[in-house]
């Protein structure tokens, strides 16, 4: 379900019968007067609300790396309210991405949506940027402060590897409003699933949308001071040149297809059970007690708590 209400901080709404929840329309009407008490102008609020998506039951790579599927389920299946401040961070990210898409390097592929049909259903994902010639996948993350350490956060490594697997194994790709076939053996299934015109020149499509080999998966963190690109790497033991044992060396952390496929399908089944079958997910172990930092930002926290105690009766 979509975002339908705003938690307004204006004193006049705190005194109203509905408390401080107002509809999006009422929020915009208030901002349109130019006499609103908050720091958001009409243009900012209107732009922010336009970027909030109603994803329904669609499962994408972002869904598979959601830290709390319970929160995801509640936000997608029921109407919810947010503070404008809570939408601001994601809106800033959307603005950054919008500019980056306009100025991608020639030959790079920005925000293409790759897709296939797994044994459990369709899966799609849109990597931020793919440099096909260099075999580098990029993901841009707007953060309060770039990491001081030189490795990406674990969920970002997972997201990058899911996207890498998707690029290599997709049946089709959607790019600038057009569809391109990537797997000729799946042509009929793709045509039936998309019900749209599909460019079936597979050899040219693969050369354009899929690198011949992978070199790096890079997360580009950005804060107010600037960017910090960090490649996904892991430490392995390699023989020393003099043959006297081994030494540690960092190499690209690119998952095998088998490992990535299992990781994806395990999470796909859980996401489908929640979003399509309608089964409320359990609270993740790290979120027990609602003390996780993300619980403080979740618009469904109180409902999650209420459901928990209702389940235990």
Buried (B, 14 or more C-beta within 10 A) or exposed (E): EBBBBBBBBBEEBEEEEEEBBBEBEBBBEBBEEEEBEBEBEBEBBBBBBEEBEEBEBBBBBBBBBBEBBBBBBBBBBEEBBBBBEBBBEBBEBBBBBEEBEEEBEEEBBBBBBBBBBBEBBBBBBBBBBBBBEBBBBBBBBBBEEBBEEEBBBEEBBBBBBBBBBBBBBBBBBBBEEEBBBBBEEBBEBBBEBBEEEBBBEBEEBBEBBBBEEBBBBBBBBBBEEEEBBBBBBEEEEEEEEEEEEEEEEEEBBBBEEEEBBEBBBEBBBBBBBBBBEEEBBBBBEEBEEBEBEBBEBBBBBEBBEEBBEEEEE
